[in-house]
Amino acid sequence: MCSSDLEFIRQLGKAGLTQVEFANLLCMHPATLSSYRKKERVPDHAAVIASLVGEMADHGLEFRHVFERIGIQRNKPRGMGFDSQSERG
């Protein structure tokens, strides 16, 4: 995990990303990332990625094309609210 929530935000800033842009880059729902931050616990994988894109940006390296090339798939929504909506069709 980044040493702090502020460090996570700092790394995103270095990369020129907002939290919403970062979540979209990872094909996460922005509310998911926001809920992690409210718990003051950014997942290790998100913290590592934020640190890497921050360092890449510091060195003038473009990172967005890497994510596009990987082709990350967005997970299907889970939870009661989503289940009831899908049944309504």
N, C-alpha and C positions, 0 to 999 in steps of 0.2 A: 504494500500500500504506500502511496505517497506519504511523506512524513506528516502531512496535514492536509486538511481540506483546502486551505489557502494555497498550498503547494500544487495541488491538483488544478485549481483555477489558474494559477500562475503559468503552469505548463500549457494549458489550453490557450491562454493569452499569447504566449510565445509563438504558438502555432497559428495564431490568428483565428481561433475557433471559439464560438460560443458553446455553452453546454448543449444547446439544442443541435447545433451543427455537429458536435462530437457524437452525440447519440445517433443522429442520422447516419453519420459516417460508419458507425458500427452496426447499423440496422437495429438499433435499440429504440424502444419508445422513449421519448424524452422524459415522460413521467417516471419511468423506471429509474433513470439516472438521478432524477430529482429526489425520489424517495430514498435512494441510498444516501444521498448527501444530507437529507434531513436526519437520518440516523447517524450522521457523522462517520459513515463507513463506506468509502468508495471501494468497490471490489478491486482486489489486487490486479486482475487482468486489465481493468479500465485504467487503473493508476499507471501500470507499466506502459500501456499504449499511449496515454497522455504524455508520459515522460519521454517516450521515444519520438513522438511527433514534435514535441517541443524542442528536443535536441536536433532533430532533422532540420527544423525551421531555423534554428540558430546557425546551422552550417549551410543554409541556403539550398537545402534539398527539398524537392517537392515530394509530398507523401500521398496526396489524394489519389494519384494514379495507381498506387500500390493497392489501395482498398478497392478500387474499381476492378483491377485485374483479378483480385481474389474472388470477387463475386459473392460476398457474404449474403446469405439469405435471411430475411426477417423471419423471426419465429412467429407462429400463430398466437394470437392473444389467448390468454388463459383467464380463468376466474368465472365467478357466477354471472356477472354482468354480461360477459361475452357468450357464455353458454346459452343463456336465455335468449339473447338476440339471434344466435344462429338457429335456434329452433323455430323462431318466427318466420324465418326465410323470407 
